[in-house]
Amino acid sequence: MLVPSAIRGHSAVNIPCGGQMLRITRADDPFRVRLDLAGRVGDEWVAVLKAECHSVLEAGRMLDVDLAAVRFADRDGVELLRTLQARGVALLHANPLIEELLDPSPTRSTDEEAYGTDRV
């Protein structure tokens, strides 16, 4: 069930599911759209977010996605965010966990790399 609302030039969609929710708040200006996300980017919400982003980009507008209130992203959510980033979408204010998930290079070394193979 989608629950839209409009508050002072912003629109929001809440997507509830089993007590979990993704809130998407949209702020428009003539050339740019900002989507403020709150909650979890995963499961069926990935398709909703993808459709919203696609409509903005297809209209030729710049897109910013504010991730400050995103607590978690599953594999599909991370893949979507990486794809958006590759398309020039600005991903703003990601917390350290989300930043690490978005980083395609491994940041952690294995024990062998960190300590050498002849570790006791």
ABEGO torsion letter per residue (X at the ends): XBBBBBBGGBBBBBBBBGGBBBBBBBBBBAABBBBBBBEBBBEAAAAAAAAAAAAAAAAGBBBBBBAAABABBBAAAAAAAAAAAAAGBBBBGBBAAAAAAABABBABBBAAAAAEAABX
